[in-house]
Amino acid sequence: MRVLRLLAVSLVVASLAAPAAWAQDRARTKEVVVGLGAEPRTMLAVTIVDWTTNNMLEHIYDRLLDRDAKTFKPKHMLATEWKIVNDTTWEFKLRKGVKFHNGELFTAASVKATIDYAVDPALKSHFASNAYWGLVKEVQVVDDHTVRFITKQPWPNLVDSASLTNSLIMPAKALKELGPAKLADKPIGTGPFKFVEWRRD
């Protein structure tokens, strides 16, 4: 029994030595490797909801709003201000000078194109349901940095959808010119990480 315990301890020690050396090599290359248990289902925003996919997408794309880590209250991300104009209208002021990874400017048209895509009945996306964006009647571009959400009924928690992965904003021009299929393989966002390649499996 004692021999087995010593063998078990030596195996644990041996297994710890290799990752430590490997981690030091990674530290020198300034590379971070994250292992996940599954492939993402797509790289296209506002298309699908699952943990693996969203975990990758929310690093490539930005949302309209974020959440304060301590208070959980909404705070700015791509939107700098937001207000309720009337019972069925929300207005968002957008950050200026933001560019997508392909150089395209982030504007109100980007927000409109993303939400229009999400609620398109032809796509039969769950994002078109009332739990996500289904209560949006229309997205209006006021100017390049102001967008309004016109809702079918009063929707006080629209701000919640704006702060979740429901609102990962895509580039309007690229969405139109490249199409969703190409963006699903090679996403273009404004987030902190730029997509390079997807080597499946």
N, C-alpha and C positions, 0 to 999 in steps of 0.2 A: 504494500500500500504506500509506504514511504517513497519507494522508487517512482511510482506513478505520480505522486505529488510533485516530486522534484522534476520529473519529465514535463508535467503540465506547466510548472513555473518556468522552466527553461524555454518551452515553446512560446509562452506569452512574452517573455523577455525578447526572444528572437524576433517575434512578430512585431514588437514595438520598435526595434532598432531600424528596420528597413523603412517604415513610413517616416521616421524622424529625418533620416538622410534625404529621402525623397522630398519631404517638405522644405528642407533647407535649399535644395536645388530649385524648387518652385519659387522660394522667396527671392533668390538671386535673379530669376527671370521676370519677377514682378507679374507673375501669372497666377490667377486663381482658378482652380478647377472645382466645379460643383457637380456632384453626381446625383441624378434623379432616377427614379425607378421606372420611368416610362418616357416615351417620345411625346412631344406636344402633338395635339390633333391638328393644329394649324398655326400659322404665324400671323394670321389676319385678325386684327382687333374687332371687337363687337360682333363676334361670330359664334363663339362657343364659350361655355363656362366649365372649366374643370381645373383642379388645383395645379396640375403640372403645366398646362398651357398658360394659365394666368400668371404663374410664377415666373415664366420667361417673358411674357408679353409686357408685364408692367415695368420691366427694366428697359424695354426698347421704346415704349410709348409713354407719354405723359397723360394725366387726367386733367379735367378742368379744375378740380379742387383736390386738396389733400386733406388729411385729418391730423390734428394736433395729437401727438403721441400720449400726452398726459391728460388732456381734457376731452379728447375725441371730437372736439368742435371742428367744423370745416375751416380750412385755411387755404390761401391762394396756391395755385400751381400754374396752370396755363391761364386761369382767370385771376384777375387782380381784385375785382370787386363784383358783387352780385346783390341784386335787390328784387323785391316783389313790386312790380309796377301796378298790377291790379290782381283780382282774384284768379285770373287765368293767364297771367304774363309774368315771366321771370326775365330779367335782363342781366347779362354778364359782360363786364369789361374785360378785354383780353390783353395779355402781356404783349408788348411790342418788341420787335427785334428777334423773335424766336424763329429759328430755321429748322426744318426737317433735315434728316441726315443726308438727303440728296440735294440740299441747298434751297429747296422750295420754302417760301415764307409761310409761317403759320398765321392764318387770318380767320375771320369769322366764316369765310367760305369753307375752311377746313372743318369747323364744327358742324356746319349745316350738312356738308357732304357725308360726314361720319354718321350723324343721327338719321339722315335720310336713308342711308344705306341700312342702318340697323332696323328701321321700321318698314322697309320695303316689303309689302305682302308677298311678292314673288319669291323672296328668299325663305319664307316660312321660318324665320329665326325666332328663337325664344325671346330675343331682345325686343321683339315687337309686342310682347305681352304687357299687360298693365303693371306687372311687377318690375319692369325695366323701363322702356321708353314708349310703351303703347298709349300712354295718356297724352303724348305730344301730338298736337294737331298740325303744327307747322313750326319750322325754325326760320326766323327772319334775320337776314343780314341787314343791320342798321348802317354800319360802316365797317371798314376793315378790322376794327378792333372792338366792335360792339355787336352782340348777337342776342336775339330774343327768342325765348321758347314760349309759344302760344299753346296752352293746354286745353284739352277737351272739357275739363272741369277743374275746380280748384285742386291743386296738387302741392300741398305744403312741404312735402319731403322730396321734391325734385332735387333739392340740394344734396340729398343723400346719394342719388344716382350719379350726380356730377362728381362725387368724391370716391366712386368705386371704379372697378375695372369695366363698368358699363360705359364709361366715357373715355376710353383710350382713343385719342384723336389721330385720325389718319390724314395724309395730305390730299387735298381735293383734286389737284391737277393729276397727280400720279394715280389716284384711284380711278379717275376718268380715262386717262390715256393708257395706263398699263393694265387696268382691270383687277378685280379682286383675286383672280387665280394667281397672277404673278406676285401680287403683294402677299399672298398666303405662303409663298415659298421664299420670298425675299422682302421682309417687312421694312417699312420706312417710317420711323417715328421721330420724336423730339427728345426722347428719354436719355438717360445717362450712358446707356450702352448702345453701340451701333452694331447692327447685324452684319456678319461677314459671310458665313456659309453654314449650310445645314447638311451634314453628312449623316444620313439616316442609319440607325442601328450602329 
